């Protein structure tokens, strides 16, 4: 997926982020072949409660008996028909406006400064790719970034749950890492009230728009979302009342 410094990778202790990236990315034969390894890595992530780990492990186990073509068709049906559950982060804050281009440039600069280089075909704000990047960063940076995208993850998780999708486990697992899994529940009323955006009629209407608003009920809401997008793109971590950090791992019994 990318070409980055192996020394950075070796220094990372957040392989669980890489597992989530694999589960959320387009299905592949490599994913199916690695199901047992992914399950083992999930079991070691004590920041996740046992029930969540069990659901993620079950997902990996089910991959072993799945047909790749079926998984691919289901993935396209979920993520490529409509924008409500888009895995492109900046689409949720900028839509197709010009601001998204600058946000992409800024994020690419972040990647390059960290020695994380992309193939030309990859969009830098694709969530699975972004998680790959985060897996190479320090716990402090991971906490900051997950805090920055918390509103996106919460709404994405609620929308995926509304569709009964197992992919909802990924934003839930990410939010759990920063102790914010309850934020999905806060978004459920909005997600359940939204009209379907993956019908033929809805798709025609959406693609005719120049920019898409996500949960913007007023000009003020839209302005707030634009400000959130700039913060995400520019990484301006100014003094805030509470710094978001990763939840510490649960000690093993006897420690």
ABEGO torsion letter per residue (X at the ends): XBBBBAAAAAABABAAAAAAAAAABBBBAAAAAAAAAAAAAAAABAABBAAAAAAAAAAAAAAAABBAAAAAAAAAAAAABEAAABABAAAAAAEABAAAAAAAAAAAAAAAAAGBBBBAABBAABAAAAAAAAAABBAAAAAAAAAAAAAAAAAAAAAAAAAGBAAAAAAAAAAAAAGAAAAAAAAAAAAAABBBAABAAAAAAAAABABBBBGBABAAAAAAAAAAAAAAAAGBBBBBABBBBBBBBBBBBGX
